[in-house]
């Protein structure tokens, strides 16, 4: 049934708040796998950012500030200081180089409150990777124990601390060597304490 009658338009509200407010936006993830539902290619929740529409240029601009991601409530939040139109947008989170690769926790100690599993899951997390990267983990004596492939363009890999045979690796110091097409390799040490 159509709606009939006159419509009163609310005037545009402008100005800044007397103090910053927290804006929360929800995203779908019904199976709790950490990926936004209904998006192709796959997009991790960590790639979500809140943007605001610049009314002068009519371009979307990323809201600056400290972001908060709540994977349990499936919400992204950031502080805002003014009224505007906001949107939740997936952004490129992979790097162009391997210069700033991060490995954490390091040392990794399963079950430990400080050095144990993170919100990403069980294992060692490699972040700030390129779109495609190969991670090789070696023993301190140089034996290759596992080859990992990051190829979904999210700049992130969670290693479950298993070798190529599917067995958990022993406590010890390991060498990681990360390569990617067209960029310099990254290398470093990581420790596992069981």
C-alpha positions in Angstrom: 0.0 0.0 0.0 1.6 3.3 -1.0 2.1 6.1 1.6 0.2 9.2 0.8 0.5 12.7 2.1 3.2 15.2 2.5 6.7 14.5 3.7 8.5 17.0 5.9 12.2 16.8 5.4 14.4 17.2 8.5 17.0 19.9 8.0 20.6 18.8 7.8 22.3 18.8 11.2 25.8 20.1 11.1 28.5 21.0 13.6 30.9 19.2 16.0 30.1 17.4 19.2 31.3 19.0 22.5 33.2 15.7 23.1 34.0 12.7 20.9 31.4 10.0 20.7 32.0 6.3 19.9 30.5 5.2 16.6 29.8 1.4 16.4 29.0 -0.4 13.2 28.1 -4.1 12.9 29.2 -6.6 10.3 27.9 -10.1 9.4 29.8 -13.2 10.5 27.2 -15.9 11.3 29.7 -18.8 11.4 32.3 -16.9 13.6 35.2 -17.6 11.3 36.6 -14.1 11.4 35.6 -13.4 7.8 32.8 -11.0 6.7 29.9 -12.9 5.3 28.8 -12.4 1.7 32.0 -10.8 0.5 34.1 -12.1 -2.4 37.0 -12.3 -2.3 37.2 -13.3 1.4 37.7 -10.4 3.8 38.9 -10.6 7.4 37.1 -8.5 9.9 40.5 -6.8 10.7 40.2 -5.2 7.2 37.1 -3.2 8.1 37.4 0.6 8.7 34.8 3.3 9.1 34.8 6.0 6.5 33.0 9.4 6.4 31.6 11.2 3.3 33.3 14.5 2.7 30.4 16.7 1.6 32.7 19.2 -0.2 34.6 16.7 -2.4 31.9 14.0 -2.3 34.7 11.5 -1.6 34.8 8.9 1.2 37.6 9.5 3.7 38.8 7.1 6.4 38.0 8.2 9.9 41.3 8.6 11.8 41.7 7.5 15.3 41.9 4.3 17.4 39.8 1.5 16.0 38.3 -1.2 18.1 37.3 -4.5 16.7 35.0 -6.7 18.8 34.8 -10.1 17.1 32.4 -11.5 19.7 29.8 -8.7 19.2 30.9 -8.3 15.5 31.3 -4.6 15.7 33.9 -2.0 14.6 34.1 1.2 16.5 35.9 4.5 16.4 35.5 7.9 18.0 33.9 10.6 15.9 33.6 14.3 16.5 30.9 15.4 14.1 27.7 14.4 12.4 28.2 12.9 9.0 27.3 10.0 6.7 29.4 6.9 7.7 30.1 3.6 6.0 31.9 0.4 7.0 34.4 -0.4 4.3 36.9 -3.2 3.7 40.4 -1.8 3.0 43.6 -3.2 1.7 45.5 -4.5 4.7 48.4 -6.2 2.9 51.7 -4.4 2.5 53.7 -3.5 -0.6 57.0 -4.8 1.0 58.1 -7.1 3.7 60.0 -4.4 5.6 57.6 -4.2 8.5 56.7 -7.9 9.1 55.5 -8.6 12.6 55.6 -12.0 14.4 53.6 -12.4 17.6 53.5 -13.6 20.2 57.2 -14.1 20.4 58.0 -16.2 22.3 54.9 -18.3 21.8 53.7 -20.3 24.8 50.4 -22.1 24.4 47.9 -21.4 27.2 49.9 -18.5 28.6 47.9 -15.3 29.3 50.7 -13.0 27.9 52.5 -15.2 25.3 49.7 -17.6 24.4 47.0 -17.6 21.8 45.6 -14.4 20.5 42.2 -13.3 19.2 43.4 -14.6 15.8 43.5 -18.2 17.1 45.9 -20.8 18.3 49.5 -20.3 17.1 52.0 -17.7 15.9 50.7 -14.8 13.9 52.6 -13.2 10.9 51.2 -9.8 10.0 52.1 -6.9 7.6 52.7 -9.4 4.8 52.4 -8.7 1.1 49.5 -9.9 -1.0 51.2 -13.1 -1.7 54.1 -14.4 0.4 55.8 -17.7 1.3 56.9 -18.3 4.8 59.5 -20.9 5.5 60.3 -22.0 9.0 63.6 -23.6 9.8 65.2 -25.2 12.9 68.2 -23.3 14.3 70.4 -25.9 12.5 68.8 -25.1 9.1 66.4 -27.9 8.6 63.1 -26.8 6.8 60.2 -27.8 9.0 57.2 -26.1 7.2 56.4 -24.0 4.2 53.4 -21.7 4.6 51.7 -19.7 1.8 49.8 -16.4 2.3 47.8 -16.0 -0.9 44.4 -14.4 0.0 45.7 -10.8 0.0 44.9 -10.1 3.7 48.5 -9.6 4.8 48.1 -12.1 7.6 49.0 -15.7 8.3 48.3 -17.8 11.5 50.7 -20.7 11.8 49.4 -23.5 14.0 53.0 -24.4 15.0 52.8 -27.7 13.1 55.4 -29.0 10.7 54.7 -30.2 7.2 53.7 -33.7 8.6 51.0 -32.1 10.8 52.9 -32.6 14.1 53.3 -29.9 16.7 56.9 -28.6 16.6 59.0 -28.9 19.8 60.1 -26.1 22.1 63.0 -24.2 20.7 64.2 -21.3 18.6 63.2 -21.2 14.9 64.2 -19.1 11.9 61.5 -17.7 9.6 62.4 -16.6 6.1 59.6 -14.8 4.1 59.7 -14.2 0.4 57.3 -12.5 -2.0 57.5 -11.6 -5.7 59.4 -8.4 -6.5 60.4 -7.5 -2.9 63.3 -8.1 -0.5 62.9 -11.0 1.8 62.3 -10.8 5.6 63.9 -13.0 8.2 64.0 -13.4 11.9 63.8 -15.7 14.9 60.9 -16.9 16.9 60.7 -19.1 20.0 58.2 -21.7 21.0 57.9 -22.8 24.7 55.8 -25.8 25.4 
